[in-house]
Amino acid sequence: MSSPQHGSVGNYDESTVAAALASLSGVGPARLRTLVVSLGAHDAWRTVRGELPARDHIAALLRDGDLGRLWCREATPELLDRTAAALSAGNMRVLLIDDPEYPPVLRNDHAAPAVLFVRGNLAACAARRVGIIGTRSASAAGRHFARRLGTQLAAAGVAVVSGLARGIDAAAHRGVLEPTDTSPPGAPIGVVASGLDVVYPREHSALWHDVATRGVLMSESPPGCKPDAFRFPLRNRLLAALSEVLVVVESRATGGSMITVEEAAKRGVTVMAVPGSPHVATSEGANLLLAQGCAPVCTVDDVLVALGLDHRRAHPQRDPRPTPSAADRRVVDALLARPLTFDDLVASLGERAVDVALSLGRLEASGWVTCTAGWWEALLVA
């Protein structure tokens, strides 16, 4: 990046100017692509400011309501200075769609962003890639499955794509980041809906840092951009475009995960789903996908087979947890159907409360069950 003198767009490289254009109010992906791809960033900036005559289709864009006047007011030397400073402070790179480093899997997408903001190593995008998505309000069992799946995919050298939201997304990436003796392990690819310097949710600050350190963090939102609601569906299309296979762990029948599924379907991306209890609302979407013909995911092998990376013979999977006794197995089986309170579990088993309590203690200690807010759930895999 050059060392600019305040006031002249010519003192900034194309990527910095494009980043500043991405900060204009109401620009959106389609308008930004029209400006940057049609004119180049420098000429687009001068055109927006009225320093160059606008071509026919650009003139029509600038006449769109009050956008032309608004952009002319916002496209100031100060905006260029602030953008350059934010990029430097946040250790962000800006990639234009014709940049050699721009991920080919995105460049070839029909809705590729003209400007991409990146922290980390883009080599992750050249690996085999699986998206793992799901609800923010995930069950403990759902989070456990997503984390374990992330760990196992990384051990197989597969990069895991997710949105770094609460619930399933964060669990999947935490799984990828767990220590492994595999070299090199699969990397995390995080796609977010805000600027790379605006962590959302705030409690994921360390997770964002770890994803950028071990893999790559990317967004089409410029520095300082808040996670506005309209940006999440836009983020979801990038998540789908980056995935070879998309796995839905837990999802309601509507919401962000299903939007990502729709975007994946448009791109011919294989969608798979983790079966869930029909009594649990957060499994409605995943079960609906299964009913519509999506392949189920019960173990990592199901995903590896979909990728053409079936390692079952070379690396047979073994559950490291101790095998439950017959009595304890009855408790696990009862909880596989749906989460239960302690009293409901005792009633369904017809056993003494003390015996059920002892079983739960053993099973929780060995990783077979967990309790969240008074509800007991079975964990399918270690």
Secondary structure as UniProt FT lines:
FT   TURN            6..7
FT   HELIX           9..11
FT   HELIX           14..22
FT   TURN            25..26
FT   HELIX           28..39
FT   HELIX           41..48
FT   TURN            49..50
FT   HELIX           56..62
FT   TURN            65..66
FT   HELIX           67..74
FT   HELIX           77..89
FT   TURN            90..91
FT   STRAND          93..96
FT   TURN            97..98
FT   TURN            100..101
FT   HELIX           104..107
FT   TURN            110..111
FT   STRAND          115..120
FT   HELIX           122..126
FT   STRAND          129..133
FT   HELIX           140..155
FT   TURN            156..157
FT   STRAND          159..162
FT   TURN            166..167
FT   HELIX           168..176
FT   STRAND          188..191
FT   TURN            196..197
FT   HELIX           202..204
FT   HELIX           205..214
FT   STRAND          216..219
FT   TURN            223..224
FT   TURN            229..230
FT   HELIX           231..242
FT   STRAND          245..248
FT   HELIX           256..266
FT   TURN            267..268
FT   STRAND          270..273
FT   TURN            278..279
FT   HELIX           281..283
FT   HELIX           284..291
FT   TURN            292..293
FT   STRAND          295..296
FT   HELIX           300..307
FT   TURN            312..314
FT   HELIX           326..337
FT   STRAND          340..341
FT   HELIX           342..349
FT   HELIX           353..365
FT   TURN            366..367
FT   STRAND          369..372
FT   TURN            373..374
FT   STRAND          375..378
//
